[in-house]
Amino acid sequence: MTAPEVVPADAELLRLETAVTAIAANLVDLDDNPHRKELDKTRLAGRTASAWADATDALTELWDGYRMLTELIAKARGLRDQRRFNHRERAEFIHLVLGKSVTLSTTTVPLAQRGLLGTGQVSTVCSPAELLSAMEIAFATAATVVTRAGDVWQKLLPDAADTAAELDNVRRLAREAGGGTAMLDEADRRLGAFTATLATDPLGADATALTGVRDLIARADAERTSAADLRQALQRRLADAHTLATDVAAARRAAEAARQNAEGRFDEREIATVREVALLPDLAALDALAAAGQWALISPRLSDWTRRAREQLAALNSAAARNASLLTGRNEMRGRLDAYRAKALSRGLGEDATLTPLADAARDLLYTAPCDLGAARRAVDAYQEALTATIARNNR
C-alpha cells in the first residue's frame, strides 16, 4: 500500500515524466528549425543580434534544464521502482520530486566577504516544478525570436527578390529606350541597404523602406513607359492572368477531390477547406477595360487580381496537400500495423494477451470513420513498443 505522503510525489513524478517528453520533442523541433539554423550561422547585427544573444542564453538554459530534469527523473524513478522502499529512500524520493533538489549553480564566496562561520560556496537551488516554469519562460524567449525573424524573412525576402527583379527589368527597358536611370540608381542603393539589413537584422528591418524602393521603380517606369509599351506589357500580363485563372480552376478541382476523399473518413476539423474568391468576374472586368483601351486603369487592378489569384492558388494547393496527407498518413499507419502484426505472428505472439488488445485497439482506430489520426498513431506506437519489449524479454 502506498504511504499517503508519497501520493503527491508520485503524481508530480508522473507530471514531470510527461513534461520532459514534450520538452524533448519541442527542443528538437526548435533545434531543427531552419530559421534557427540561419540565425546561428549569420553574423547578426542590431536588434536581432541582441535578441538572439538572449535567445542563445535561453537555449543553453533549456538544454541544461532538460539534462537536470532527466537525470533527476531517472534517479527518482529508480528509487520509486525498488521492491523495498524504506523510510530513508521514501524521504529522499519525496525531496527529489517535491523539494528544492535541483542545484542550478554554485558560486564561490570570496574570502574577504565570508564570516567566520560562513560557507565558502553558495548554491542556487530550486524544485523541479520551479525549474520547469523557468524552462517554459526560456523556451518562449528563444521560440519568439526564431518565429519573429523567420516570419520577417519569409515575407520580405521574396518581396525583396521580386523588387530586385522588377528593378532589373525596368532598368533594361530604360536602357533600350535610351532613358535616364538616375532614379533607378537611387532605388538600387536603397534596395541594397534594405537587403543588407534584412539579412543581418530581420527584427530591425523596416518594410516601408521596400515600399519606398518600389515607389521609385514605379515612378521611373512611368517616365519610361510609352502608351504602346504599356499596352503590350499589360496584354502579356492579361494573358498570364488567364493562364493563372486556369491554374486556379484546376487547383480548385483537385482540392475539392481531395476534400471529398477525406470527407467522412476524418473529423471535419481536420479537413482543410478554402473559401472561394470570385476571380473570374474581376478578370472579365479587366478584359473589358482592355477592350475599351483603358490601359492606365488596368495595371493596379491587374496587380491586385494577380496577388489574390496567387494567394488562392497557394491556399488551394496547400488544402489539397493537407487533405491528401490525411489518407496517406492513415494508410501508412495501417501498413505499419500490418507489418508489426506479421512480425508478432512470426514470433508466435499472435494471441498474446498483452499485445492482442493493443493491436485490436490500433486497428479499430485506423478502420473506424472518422479516423482520429493522432490517437491511431499513438495506438500503433504503443503496440510497436509493447511488441519490441515482449520480443526482447522473450529473447532474454
FENJO-V61605 format. One record per residue. RES is the residue in one letter. SS is DSSP state (alpha for helix, beta for strand, coil for the rest). PHI is phi in radians with two decimals (* if undefined). PSI is psi in degrees with one decimal (999 if undefined). Layout:
BEGIN
res-><RES:RES>
ss-><SS:SS>
phi-><PHI:PHI>
psi-><PSI:PSI>
END
This chain:
BEGIN
res-><M:T:A:P:E:V:V:P:A:D:A:E:L:L:R:L:E:T:A:V:T:A:I:A:A:N:L:V:D:L:D:D:N:P:H:R:K:E:L:D:K:T:R:L:A:G:R:T:A:S:A:W:A:D:A:T:D:A:L:T:E:L:W:D:G:Y:R:M:L:T:E:L:I:A:K:A:R:G:L:R:D:Q:R:R:F:N:H:R:E:R:A:E:F:I:H:L:V:L:G:K:S:V:T:L:S:T:T:T:V:P:L:A:Q:R:G:L:L:G:T:G:Q:V:S:T:V:C:S:P:A:E:L:L:S:A:M:E:I:A:F:A:T:A:A:T:V:V:T:R:A:G:D:V:W:Q:K:L:L:P:D:A:A:D:T:A:A:E:L:D:N:V:R:R:L:A:R:E:A:G:G:G:T:A:M:L:D:E:A:D:R:R:L:G:A:F:T:A:T:L:A:T:D:P:L:G:A:D:A:T:A:L:T:G:V:R:D:L:I:A:R:A:D:A:E:R:T:S:A:A:D:L:R:Q:A:L:Q:R:R:L:A:D:A:H:T:L:A:T:D:V:A:A:A:R:R:A:A:E:A:A:R:Q:N:A:E:G:R:F:D:E:R:E:I:A:T:V:R:E:V:A:L:L:P:D:L:A:A:L:D:A:L:A:A:A:G:Q:W:A:L:I:S:P:R:L:S:D:W:T:R:R:A:R:E:Q:L:A:A:L:N:S:A:A:A:R:N:A:S:L:L:T:G:R:N:E:M:R:G:R:L:D:A:Y:R:A:K:A:L:S:R:G:L:G:E:D:A:T:L:T:P:L:A:D:A:A:R:D:L:L:Y:T:A:P:C:D:L:G:A:A:R:R:A:V:D:A:Y:Q:E:A:L:T:A:T:I:A:R:N:N:R>
ss-><coil:coil:coil:alpha:alpha:alpha:alpha:alpha:alpha:alpha:alpha:alpha:alpha:alpha:alpha:alpha:alpha:alpha:alpha:alpha:alpha:alpha:alpha:alpha:alpha:alpha:alpha:alpha:alpha:alpha:alpha:alpha:coil:alpha:alpha:alpha:alpha:alpha:alpha:alpha:alpha:coil:coil:coil:coil:alpha:alpha:alpha:alpha:alpha:alpha:alpha:alpha:alpha:alpha:alpha:alpha:alpha:alpha:alpha:alpha:alpha:alpha:alpha:alpha:alpha:alpha:alpha:alpha:alpha:alpha:alpha:alpha:alpha:alpha:alpha:alpha:alpha:alpha:alpha:coil:coil:coil:coil:coil:coil:alpha:alpha:alpha:alpha:alpha:alpha:alpha:alpha:alpha:alpha:alpha:alpha:coil:coil:coil:beta:beta:beta:beta:beta:beta:beta:coil:coil:alpha:alpha:alpha:coil:coil:coil:coil:coil:coil:coil:beta:beta:beta:beta:beta:beta:coil:alpha:alpha:alpha:alpha:alpha:alpha:alpha:alpha:alpha:alpha:alpha:alpha:alpha:alpha:alpha:alpha:alpha:alpha:alpha:alpha:alpha:alpha:alpha:alpha:alpha:alpha:alpha:alpha:alpha:alpha:alpha:alpha:alpha:alpha:alpha:alpha:alpha:alpha:alpha:alpha:alpha:alpha:alpha:alpha:alpha:alpha:alpha:alpha:alpha:alpha:coil:coil:coil:coil:alpha:alpha:alpha:alpha:alpha:alpha:alpha:alpha:alpha:alpha:alpha:alpha:alpha:alpha:alpha:alpha:alpha:alpha:alpha:coil:alpha:alpha:alpha:coil:coil:alpha:alpha:alpha:alpha:alpha:alpha:alpha:alpha:alpha:alpha:alpha:alpha:alpha:alpha:alpha:alpha:alpha:alpha:coil:coil:alpha:alpha:alpha:alpha:alpha:alpha:alpha:alpha:alpha:alpha:alpha:alpha:alpha:alpha:alpha:alpha:alpha:alpha:alpha:alpha:alpha:alpha:alpha:alpha:alpha:alpha:alpha:alpha:alpha:alpha:alpha:alpha:alpha:alpha:alpha:alpha:beta:coil:coil:beta:coil:alpha:alpha:alpha:coil:coil:coil:coil:coil:coil:coil:coil:coil:alpha:alpha:alpha:alpha:alpha:alpha:alpha:alpha:alpha:alpha:alpha:alpha:coil:coil:coil:alpha:alpha:alpha:alpha:alpha:alpha:alpha:alpha:alpha:alpha:alpha:alpha:alpha:alpha:alpha:alpha:alpha:alpha:alpha:alpha:alpha:alpha:alpha:alpha:alpha:alpha:alpha:alpha:alpha:alpha:alpha:alpha:alpha:alpha:alpha:alpha:alpha:alpha:alpha:alpha:alpha:alpha:alpha:alpha:alpha:alpha:alpha:alpha:alpha:alpha:alpha:alpha:coil:coil:coil:coil:coil:coil:coil:coil:alpha:alpha:alpha:alpha:alpha:alpha:alpha:alpha:alpha:alpha:alpha:alpha:coil:coil:coil:coil:beta:coil:alpha:alpha:alpha:alpha:alpha:alpha:alpha:alpha:alpha:alpha:alpha:alpha:alpha:alpha:alpha:alpha:alpha:alpha:alpha:alpha:alpha:alpha:alpha:coil>
phi-><*:-1.31:-1.12:-1.00:-1.23:-1.51:-1.00:-1.07:-1.18:-1.06:-1.12:-1.19:-1.09:-1.09:-1.08:-1.15:-1.12:-1.13:-1.12:-1.20:-1.16:-1.13:-1.05:-1.03:-1.10:-1.22:-1.16:-1.14:-1.06:-1.15:-1.16:-1.52:-1.07:-1.08:-1.24:-1.12:-1.13:-1.14:-1.10:-1.15:-1.63:-1.63:-1.40:-1.43:-2.51:1.06:-1.06:-1.17:-1.06:-1.13:-1.15:-1.25:-1.09:-1.11:-1.15:-1.12:-1.06:-1.11:-1.13:-1.06:-1.07:-1.10:-1.15:-1.10:-1.10:-1.08:-1.06:-1.10:-1.12:-1.13:-1.15:-1.12:-1.09:-1.09:-1.16:-1.12:-1.14:-1.08:-1.15:-1.19:-1.53:-1.18:-1.15:-1.88:-2.24:-1.36:-1.08:-1.11:-1.16:-1.11:-1.13:-1.14:-1.10:-1.10:-1.12:-1.01:-1.50:-1.92:-1.59:-1.45:-1.79:-1.80:-1.63:-1.39:-2.80:-2.27:-2.02:-1.39:-1.51:-0.97:-0.98:-1.16:-1.76:-1.60:-1.55:-1.04:-1.73:-1.33:-1.53:-1.44:-2.39:-2.11:-1.88:-1.72:-2.16:-2.72:-1.48:-0.97:-1.12:-1.18:-1.09:-1.10:-1.11:-1.12:-1.18:-1.09:-1.15:-1.11:-1.11:-1.07:-1.07:-1.19:-1.14:-1.12:-1.12:-1.07:-1.16:-1.12:-1.13:-1.11:-1.08:-1.12:-1.09:-1.09:-1.48:-1.58:-1.10:-1.09:-1.11:-1.15:-1.13:-1.09:-1.14:-1.11:-1.12:-1.13:-1.09:-1.08:-1.15:-1.15:-1.11:-1.07:-1.12:-1.13:-1.16:-1.09:-1.50:1.33:-1.54:-1.34:-2.23:-1.03:-1.16:-1.23:-1.09:-1.13:-1.09:-1.11:-1.10:-1.14:-1.14:-1.08:-1.13:-1.14:-1.15:-1.14:-1.14:-1.06:-1.22:-1.86:-2.52:-1.03:-1.25:-1.78:-1.29:-1.87:-1.10:-1.17:-1.11:-1.19:-1.08:-1.09:-1.10:-1.11:-1.08:-1.10:-1.10:-1.10:-1.13:-1.13:-1.18:-1.12:-1.19:-1.42:-1.27:-1.57:-1.05:-1.18:-1.08:-1.06:-1.08:-1.12:-1.10:-1.22:-1.10:-1.13:-1.16:-1.15:-1.09:-1.11:-1.12:-1.14:-1.10:-1.11:-1.08:-1.11:-1.10:-1.09:-1.09:-1.14:-1.13:-1.14:-1.10:-1.14:-1.14:-1.18:-1.13:-1.14:-1.14:-1.14:-1.12:-1.50:-1.10:1.51:-1.56:-2.37:-1.03:-0.99:-1.18:-1.51:-1.56:-1.38:-2.26:-2.22:-1.23:-1.28:-1.80:-1.33:-1.64:-1.11:-1.06:-1.17:-1.18:-1.11:-1.14:-1.14:-1.08:-1.15:-1.10:-1.12:-1.12:-1.53:1.35:-1.54:-1.17:-1.13:-1.47:-1.40:-0.91:-1.12:-1.19:-1.19:-1.07:-1.13:-1.10:-1.10:-1.04:-1.13:-1.16:-1.15:-1.09:-1.14:-1.09:-1.11:-1.13:-1.14:-1.09:-1.13:-1.12:-1.08:-1.12:-1.07:-1.20:-1.15:-1.16:-1.09:-1.16:-1.05:-1.11:-1.12:-1.16:-1.12:-1.21:-1.06:-1.10:-1.07:-1.07:-1.05:-1.14:-1.17:-1.17:-1.11:-1.12:-1.09:-1.08:-1.17:-1.74:1.30:-1.93:-1.12:-2.03:-1.05:-1.16:-1.52:-1.33:-1.02:-1.06:-1.15:-1.14:-1.12:-1.12:-1.12:-1.14:-1.04:-1.14:-1.36:-2.02:-1.97:-1.86:-1.30:-1.49:-1.57:-1.09:-1.09:-1.13:-1.11:-1.11:-1.14:-1.17:-1.13:-1.09:-1.12:-1.14:-1.06:-1.12:-1.14:-1.10:-1.05:-1.12:-1.15:-1.11:-1.10:-1.14:-1.13:-1.13:-1.22>
psi-><134.2:130.3:142.3:-36.5:-14.7:-21.6:-48.6:-36.0:-39.0:-44.5:-41.1:-38.0:-41.7:-41.8:-42.7:-39.9:-41.5:-43.2:-41.2:-28.0:-45.3:-39.3:-45.1:-46.1:-42.9:-36.2:-39.8:-43.1:-43.0:-39.8:-34.0:-6.6:127.5:-32.9:-34.6:-41.6:-38.0:-40.6:-36.6:-39.8:-6.2:140.7:97.7:163.1:167.6:-142.2:-37.3:-39.8:-44.4:-46.2:-38.6:-30.4:-44.9:-40.6:-37.5:-42.8:-40.8:-39.0:-41.6:-43.7:-39.4:-49.4:-39.0:-43.5:-40.3:-43.8:-47.2:-41.5:-45.4:-38.9:-42.3:-44.3:-41.9:-42.0:-44.8:-41.9:-37.7:-40.7:-45.2:-30.8:3.2:147.0:-40.8:132.3:86.7:177.6:-42.9:-44.0:-36.4:-43.7:-40.3:-40.1:-46.5:-41.7:-42.3:-43.7:-37.9:-20.5:-177.5:75.9:-3.0:121.6:110.7:-39.5:157.8:123.9:133.1:128.5:122.9:146.1:-38.5:-19.4:1.1:148.0:172.3:-36.5:4.6:157.7:155.5:-12.9:144.8:127.8:140.8:120.3:161.0:170.0:160.9:-38.1:-39.9:-38.3:-40.9:-41.0:-42.1:-37.0:-35.1:-41.0:-42.5:-40.2:-42.7:-39.1:-50.5:-45.7:-34.4:-43.9:-45.3:-44.8:-46.4:-45.2:-41.2:-40.7:-42.0:-46.5:-44.3:-35.3:-46.1:-27.4:-47.3:-37.4:-41.7:-39.5:-42.5:-39.9:-40.4:-41.5:-40.7:-39.7:-45.8:-40.4:-45.9:-37.2:-42.4:-46.5:-37.6:-41.2:-41.1:-33.6:-4.1:20.4:171.2:159.3:15.1:-43.8:-35.6:-33.7:-41.7:-40.6:-39.8:-42.7:-46.1:-39.3:-40.1:-42.5:-40.8:-46.4:-32.9:-43.3:-42.8:-37.7:-37.8:-18.5:66.9:-33.1:-18.3:1.6:136.4:111.9:-23.7:-24.4:-38.6:-36.0:-40.1:-39.1:-44.2:-37.5:-41.6:-43.9:-42.5:-41.4:-42.2:-39.2:-37.7:-37.1:-34.2:-38.3:127.2:169.5:-39.7:-41.9:-44.0:-43.8:-46.3:-42.6:-43.4:-31.7:-41.8:-42.7:-35.1:-40.4:-41.9:-36.2:-40.2:-38.7:-42.2:-38.7:-39.2:-41.6:-41.3:-43.0:-42.5:-40.1:-36.4:-40.7:-42.2:-40.8:-39.3:-38.8:-42.2:-37.9:-43.1:-35.6:-34.7:-23.1:132.1:-24.6:-22.7:162.0:138.1:-31.7:-20.8:-16.2:124.7:136.1:154.9:127.3:129.0:134.1:132.3:93.2:-38.7:-41.0:-40.2:-36.9:-37.9:-36.6:-38.0:-40.2:-38.2:-40.3:-40.3:-41.5:-29.9:-1.5:17.8:61.8:-34.3:-25.8:-14.6:-43.5:-55.3:-37.3:-37.5:-38.3:-44.6:-41.0:-44.4:-41.9:-47.3:-37.9:-41.1:-40.1:-40.8:-41.7:-44.8:-41.9:-41.2:-44.3:-40.4:-42.9:-42.2:-43.8:-41.2:-48.2:-36.3:-34.8:-26.0:-48.0:-41.3:-44.6:-42.1:-44.4:-36.0:-41.0:-34.8:-43.0:-41.0:-45.3:-44.2:-40.5:-42.2:-37.7:-37.5:-39.0:-41.2:-43.3:-40.2:-21.3:9.0:24.7:19.9:-27.1:21.8:133.1:-26.6:-42.2:-39.7:-46.0:-36.3:-42.6:-41.7:-39.3:-43.3:-41.7:-40.8:-43.3:-38.0:-22.4:19.0:133.4:137.5:145.4:126.6:99.0:-39.5:-48.0:-38.9:-41.7:-42.0:-37.7:-41.8:-42.1:-40.0:-41.2:-42.5:-46.4:-41.2:-40.7:-45.9:-45.0:-40.0:-43.9:-43.2:-41.4:-42.6:-36.7:-35.8:999>
END
